[in-house]
Amino acid sequence: MSSLYTLDTIFALASAPGRGGLQVIRLSGPAAGTTLASLTGRPLPPARRAMLARLRGADGEVFDQALVLWFPGPDSFTGEDVAELHLHGGRAVLAAATDALTAQGLRLAEPGEFSRRAFEAGKLDLTEAEAIADLVDAETAAQRRQALRQMEGALGALYDGWRHRLVRALAHLEADIDFPDEDLPQGVAPAVVPVLTGLIDEIGAHLADGHRGERLRDGFSIAILGAPNAGKSSLLNALARRDAAIVSATAGTTRDVIEVHLDLGGFPVLLADTAGLRDAADEIEREGIRRALARAEKADLKLLVLDCSTWNIDAGADATLALADGDSLVVLNKRDLCAQVPERVAGHPAIAVSATTGDGLAALLAALERTVADRLAPGAAPSLTRARHRQALEECRASLVRALGAGMPELAAEDARLAARALGRITGRVDVEDLLDVIFRDFCIGK
């Protein structure tokens, strides 16, 4: 697979934009070496060794004194000649460096172009390339670990292993088709059956992971639900440790879904406050309640908040408890106003807290951490991390099931080929040109 830009030399800021002590500009392409030599006015430094040099623009003026590094291809990230400029992080320095590189004929890289070139040079597969983007975006320790494991090739190795077994089985099937009269061992086609059965079972188990990897990438969704004035917004603020939602004694203050991001035990959580559940007084509140119920349906966990002092007489509690299921946790708020705190509500275990005083919040956070960790903790095998992986694996498994039930070896072989192609699309082992723009367009510019 050849790059669309093999004759271009590209550059981009590889560090975060904005003022800082240091900024890194990366160059990749056939002119990277000559450009670096021109900027420093010196021979190229030894490979992978930092050199301190004064950098000059096209007018000969020094615009920075910086560390430069040289990574000759093919032993580089992209497989091409690569150079790095470790500049001081002022805007004037970056502007001068950009002008100097543009004057040398280099162009600004497109989003994900460095990683795409690395993929096209065979330096990494698509799962590893996607993991780079996940690692850059990781906000919690668990996200970092998952991305790093995938970037090191664990997921790609799993899928390549399945594809290798499938291709060998396909070779047996095609031998039956192409050489029916040859003196081949008896039972060639039946020998393929345990291979296909094993793959069907393994892929099925991989798919039945509760969307663990995807939830870890996107965040575990928790919806706070309850009647007006149950203290949902106060609880959100207490858990977030900031005033994210407006708190008022006026019922119906929260009309829309308010979200905050939390790090619970290293796992990413998206916590959502919702409108109070009751018979709405106006159209706007009815829409807020509709959105609350929609969020409840999609949430990974529902926090059902009841006013500890009134839950057993408040009609709104019935609407709240009607949402209780295996993915729910009952929270009795305002325990400071309660003389007696029940351990169970309508048959459900309850955690009593006071969002105002903070009493009980540690126990609630511990319960949430346990729940999230149980649902998102990685297994022995690497987890699925993207919807496109899941779709391709579902197609692969469906093709294997058809192959296993095919009455003719020609039909079985065709379904096995479709299954192998679906696996290959995940890692990029087959033609995936139509997928590349979609995969790499969401990368940051310097990757």
N, C-alpha and C positions, 0 to 999 in steps of 0.2 A: 504494500500500500504506500503510495507516494504522497507527500504533502503537497498541498496547493501552493505553498510558499517556500519551497526549498531554495529558491534563488534569493529570497529576501533575508536580510539580517534585521532582527527585531530587537526592541528594548522596552523595558517597562520598570516602573517602581515596584520592587519586590517586598518592600516594607510598608507599614501602615502610612497613609498620607497624613500630612500635617506637620507642624513644627516638632522637632525632636533632636536628640543629641546626634543620632546617626540615621542616615537613610541609605538604602541599598538599591542600586539600579543594576538590573541584569540584562546582558546582551546575549543573543544567540543567533548563529548563522555564519555563513562563510566569511563575512567581513569582520567578525568579532575581533580577531587577532590584529588585523591591520588597523582597526579603529582604536583598540587599546594602545597599540604602539604609537599611533599618531597623537593621542591625547597626552601620553606621558613623555613623548620625545625620547623614549628609551626602548631597548629590546624587550621582548616579552619576558616576564618573570618566569622562574621555574614553575612547572605545573603544580597547582594546588598549594602554592606557597604565597603568602601575603607579601606585598611590596609597598612601601611608602613612596608616593610619587606626587609631584605637582601636576595638576591637570590643566591643560590650556585649550581654549576655544579656537575657532577658526581664525580669529584676529590675533592670536598669539598671546592673549592676556591670560594669566593664571586665574582660574575661578575657584580652585580649592586645592588643598593638600589632603590626600586621601589614601586609604589602603585599596589596592587593586589586586584581584586574583584572576588567574588564567586556568581554564579547564579545557584542554584540547579534546576534540571529539576523536573517537566515539566514546571516550571515558568521561562522559558528562551527563547531566540530567536529561537533556534533550537528545543526546547522541551527536549533536553538532558542536562546533567550537563555541564555547561559552566564556564570557568574562563578567566580572562583577566589580562595581565601583562602590566602595563603602565611604559615602560622602558625609560631611556635616549636614545636619538636617534643616538648615535655613531655606526659606522659599527662594531666595535669590540664588543660592547655590544650585538648587534643583532646576530652576529656570535656565541658568547658564549651561548646566549639563545637558538639558533637553535640547537647547539650541545647538550645542556642539555636536551632539549625536545626530541630530537632523541634518546638519550641514555635511556630515560624513555620508549621508545617503541612507541612514537607518530609518525605520518607521516604527511607530508605537505599536506594540503588540495588541492583538485583540484579546478579549476575555478568554482565559483558558488556553491560549495558543502555545505557551510553553509546555503544558501538560499534553496537549494534543500532539505536538511534535515528538514528545517523549513516547507517546503511544505508537505513533506511526513509525518510529525508529525501533520499536520492539523493546523499549526500556521498561515498559509496564503495560499491564492489560487494563481493560476498562474499569474493572472493579477497583484496582489500585489507584487509577486516576480519580475515580469518584471519591475514594477515601482521602485523597489529598484535600479536596474541597471540604470534606467533613471535618478533617483535622484542623483546617484553618478556621472553620466555623464553630468548633467545639467550645462549649461554655462550661461544661462540667467534667469532672474526672472520668465518669463512666463513658461519656461521649468521646473523650480523648482516647480511652483505652480501646473502645470499639473501632474507632477510625484507624488507630495505629495498628491494630491486629489485621484489619482489612488491607491497609497500605503495605504491610509486610507480606501479603500474598495469601493469607489463610483462606479467604473466601474463594479467590481465583483457583487455588490449588484443589479445593473441594470440588468445584465445578469441572475443572480440567480432568480430575480423576474419574468423575462420572462419565465425561465425554470419551475418555480413552477406553473405558470398559465398553461403552456403547459402540464405538467404532470397531472394536475387535469383534463384538457380536454381529455387527452389520457385515463384516467381512465373511463370517461363516454363512450368513444368510445368502449373500451374493454368490458364494461358492456353490451353494446348492442350486442357484438359478443358472449360473453360467456353465457349470460342468455336471449336468445331471447324469451323464452316462459314465463319468470317470469313477475310478475305484476309490472313492472317498470313504473315510470311516463311517460306519453306520451311526445314525443318530446325530448328525451334525446340527440339523435344525432343532431337535429336542434339547441339545446341549445349550442352546441359546436361552431356553425358557428360564432357567434359574437366574441367569444374568439379568434378563428383563424384569423378572419378579423382584429381585433384590434392589434394582434401581427404583422401581415403582415404590417399594416400601421405604427406601431411604429418602427419596425426594418427598414422599408424603409426610414422613416424620419431620423433615426440614421445613415444610410448609406449615405444619401444625405447631407453630411456635408462639401463637398468640400475638403475632405481629410485634414481637419483642424488639427486634432491631430497628424497625421503622418508628416505633414509639420512642425508642431511645434517641434517635436522630431528631424527631420532631418535638418531643416533650410529652410526658405523661399528663393527660388531661383530667383535671379535677373540677367539678362544678359544685358551687355552693348554692343550695336550694332551701327554700323555706318560706314561711308566711311573712308578710310585712312586719317590720319591727322585731323580728326574731334575733336581730343582731348579725345578719350576714355580712354587711359591709364592715362592721366593727371587727368581725372575725377575719375578714380578708386583710384589713389593715394590720391587725395584730400578727398574723402569719407572715405578711410581707415586711413587717417592721417599718412601715411608712404609711402616710396618708394617701393611699391610692384611690380610695372611693370616698364619696361624700357621705357623712353620717349625719342623720337628722331624725328627730322624733316623729316627723311627718311621715305617715305611711305612704308608700309608693314613691319614695325619693329616687330609688334606683329604677330606671326605665330600660336601660340597655345593658348588654353584657360588658363587664369591666374585667380585663385580664391583667395578671401580673405573672412574671416568670420567677420561679424559685429554684434553688439548688438544695435538694433534700438528700443528704447523705451521698452527694456526688452524682445524683440523678436529676435530670431536668424535668421540671414540673410546670405546667401551665394552669394556674389557678384562676377560676372565673367566678365573679360575683354576678348574681342574676336578679331579675325583678321578683318581688314578692308574689307568692301564689295565693290568689284570692279571686273572688268575682270582681272583675275589673270595672272601674267606674267610667272609663273613657277609652276611646279608640287607641290612644298612644299607649296606655297601660296594657291593654289587651295584646298589642303587638309585643310589648316587653315580655309578657307572660308566655306568649307563643315562642319567643326566642329562648326563654328560660327552659321551656320543656324540650325544645329542639336541642339545646346544649346538653340537657340531662340525658337525652337519648344517645348522644354521641360520646359522652364522657366515659373515660376509663374507670372513674370512681366518682360517686356522688356523696357529698357531705350534706346530710339532711339535718338542717339546723332548726331546733325547737327552742322556744322561750321556756326555760326551766320552771318559771313561776306560773305559766298559764297553759302549758302544752295540753293538759288533760281537759281543758274547757274551751280551748281555742279551735274554732272550726277550721282554721287554716292548717292546723296540724294534720287533719285527715288528708288533705290534698298533698301534704309533704310526705307523710308515711305511705301514701299510695304508690310512691315512686320507689319504695324500698325493695331491694333485691340483693343478689349475691355480690353486687358491685357497689354496695352502699355502706356508709358509716353514719350512725345517728349521733349527733352532737347536741347536748343540752347546754345551751348558752345561758348566761346570766345566773350562774350558780351562786353568786354572792347574794342574790335576792331570794334564794330557795332555802327554806328551813330543812327540808328533807330532799335528798337527791336520789332518785331511783336508779338502780343499776341496769334495768331493762325498760324499754318503752315499746308497748304493743308487741312484745315478744322478741324485740331486737336489742342486743347489747348497746349500751349508750356510754359515751364519754362526756363527762360534765366539765365545762370550762367557764371562765369569765373573760370575755374579750376585753373588758374594761380593766380588771385588776391583773390579768395575766395568769390567774390561778387555773391550773389544769392544762395550760397550753403546751407544756413540756411533754405531758402524756399524749396529747393529741398529735404533736409533731413526731413523737416516737412511733405511734401507731401508723401514721402516714408513711414514715420512712420504711417501716417493715413491709407495708403493703406494696409500695413502689419497688423496693428491692426484690421482693418475691416475684413481682411481675416482670421486672426488667433485667434481673441478674443474668449475665451471659451463661450459656451452657458450655458443654465440652466442645461442640462444633460451633464455628462462626455463624452469626445470625444474618438472616436476610436484612438488608438495610434500605432497599428501594422497591417501589411498586413495579418498576420495569423488570427487576429480578424475579419478583413473584409471578408476574404475568408470563414470563418466558418459562419458568419452571412448571407452571400449571399447564402450559401448552406442551411442554416436554412430557410430562406425566400422562396427559391425555393421549398423546401419540404412542407412548409405550403401552398403554392399556389396549389401544386399538391393535398395535402390532402383536400383542400377546394373544388376542382373539382372532387374528386374521386367519382365514382358511387357506390362503395360498402364500408361498414364500415371497412372491413378488410384492404382494400387498404388505406383508410384514416388513420387508426391506424398505419400502417407501415410507412407512410410518416411522421406522427406526431412523431413517435419514432426516425426517422432519424433527424428530426428537433431538438428534445430534445438532441440527442447525439451531434449534431453540437454545440449547446449552451454549453453543458457540457465540450466539448473539450477546450473551451476558458478559463474556470476557473479551469479545472482539476477535475471536478466532475465525469468524467467517466475515463476509462482506457486510459491514455495518455503516457504510458511508451515510445512509439516511439518518442514522442515530447520532452521529458525531456532533452536529451543530446543536442538537437538543441537549446533549450531555455536557458539552463544554461551555455553553453560552452563559451559564450561571456562575462560572468561576470568577475569581477576582482577576484583575488585569495582569498582575505579575506572576500568575501561576499558569 
